[in-house]
């Protein structure tokens, strides 16, 4: 099974691939501006699949109830948290050679604090419910987003993306109750908007990158 860094790299590559593909199809548009989140998820899944061993596998749109059952985790005390109920689904789930879920991934085409924090809380609760402390197989979960910014004033597009990534990291560190888990942050390289489209649309300087947050028990 790919390790955490390999998973993060695959996420970055998949988001880049999906955006470049959509950019070509649309003659210059980016996924951040259109409701094509499924394309982003598929791009990540394709890259992850290329890094997995023959008996390992992945599924998409997996109900949380199935992840909990397949992980083999024991039921904790009290009521099951609302965020873990059966209507919730994970965009991508990675399975080891024994068909046990080991990693979940949620992808967003842009950062929205309320929605992304909601997803982080879902990932946190799922990892806590299904990790090895309850004899479960789930080891980690990721939330992945694409960041896109134009240059503004004296700041380049790249500088503004780096500032946003810093703000997200600080916000998660300060506001998210990890409940015993650890958070790790991964950033991709920045890609600039191609000059052919800048010239055609007189759009100025734009750039994009991807950013992902890992929640795990260790």
Secondary structure, DSSP 8 states (H G I E B T S, - for coil): ---HHHHHHHHHHHHHHHHHHHHHHHTS--GGGTT-HHHHHHHHHHHHHHTS-TT-EEEEEEEHHHHHHHHT----SS---GGGSTT-EEEEEEE-TTS-EEEEEEEESS--HHHHHHHHHHHHHHHHHHSGGGT----EEEEEEEEEEE-BTTB-HHHHHHHHHHHHHHHHHHH---TT-EEEEEE---EE--HHHHHHHT---EEEEEEEEEEE--
